[in-house]
Amino acid sequence: MKKVFTFFLTITFLISVVTLFAADKKDESKISIKKYVMTHSTKVIRRDSKDAYFEEGFEGTFPPDGWTLDPGTGDDWQQDDGSTHGPGSAAEGSSCIYFDDYNYSSGTTASITTPAIDLSGATVPTLSFYYWDGSGSDFVTVSISTDGTTFTDIYNTPTSVDPWAVQTVNISDYIGSTVYVRFTGASIWGYSNPHIDDVVVDEAPSDPILSLNYDSINFGIVEVGDTAISGQVFIVSNTGGGDLTFSSVSGFEGTPFSTNFDETITLGPGAADTFAVDFMPTEAGDFTASLIFESNGGIDTIIAQGSAYDYDATGMYVESFEGNFPPTDWKANILNGSYNWDQYAFSSAYNGDYVAKYNSYNASTGSAAELITP
């Protein structure tokens, strides 16, 4: 069966190599380009918090007793069941809280602050909470105060955590004090809303504990000679109480996978480090490898998978828009207005010197055009 792909555009976009899918947001038509797709599963590790100094699961009245919202005028943190552009469910129980990055205008900030937490008898106090944010460059800033007025930033969440994962922050600098913890969101008018659940302050275990936020990654299909880069999305952390050291990190040797993880690092209680995993195949095939972390806090593994194809050898269709435009058997049609898709010399083209471009910068509102493959 012959497949025909039609690309509609109402925003400025450049296409260099064709592999596309469509997505909608706020009634805008958007096109995304991906040469490969990465997926990953997430590990959730949670300590028993029965002896916690503080715990809140957001199951009752909102805001909970003693919690404060700022500004408290409407553009604030809210309570839901995880379904408001979120993970779909709470991490624990039936409710959680979120910052409405999806609807709040870009630049809007809001915070939610705990009541006073007594650390007078603490030894190695640790703040932990479940966190989710499906996409975007936004993050939540965690701050701490001893008077409820002057706050010090102590942690920024990762920009993307999906599904729920526990974030752990060591707050031993505040032993003997009464503290307040504040979570602040800043909107980028993104696609997903940061969600938080089950905020706990308790004692870290006396021994180090190795924790990885992801236990697998699948790079999908990559062209031979290309490189699929995960970015610094992997987080290794010490959720225990002693220094975490590594005796060996191995398993990618002789495979098309690699990592920039530094096994010489030492992670103190509550500390974390980020690293990347890359896939650079030199031949066609399906590949799987396990990156094994051996430490004094346990052993853990990340499974990496990816497939590689030689497009020229397999006869797969590739169009880089280097010749006549539209290319042979392609169609470029104006649907509304006077602007159409066109060839454009672009210094940052993914392949060659040209891309396909729709000039919505000059096109009037409502203008549209389509680009159709053979």
Beta strands, then each sheet from edge to edge (+ up, - down):
strand 1: 6-9
strand 2: 13-15
strand 3: 20-25
strand 4: 28-33
strand 5: 39-42
strand 6: 54-56
strand 7: 68-70
strand 8: 78-80
strand 9: 96-98
strand 10: 109-113
strand 11: 117-118
strand 12: 125-133
strand 13: 140-145
strand 14: 152-156
strand 15: 161-170
strand 16: 178-186
strand 17: 195-203
strand 18: 210-212
strand 19: 214-223
strand 20: 228-229
strand 21: 234-238
strand 22: 246-250
strand 23: 257-259
strand 24: 272-275
strand 25: 277-279
strand 26: 285-295
strand 27: 298-309
strand 28: 331-336
strand 29: 341-345
strand 30: 354-358
strand 31: 368-372
sheet 1: 1+ 31- 28+
sheet 2: 2+ 30- 29+
sheet 3: 3+ 4-
sheet 4: 5+ 19- 27- 26+ 22-
sheet 5: 6+ 17- 9+ 8-
sheet 6: 6+ 17- 12+ 15-
sheet 7: 7+ 10- 16+ 11-
sheet 8: 7+ 10- 16+ 13- 14+
sheet 9: 18+ 21- 24+
sheet 10: 20+ 25- 23+
end
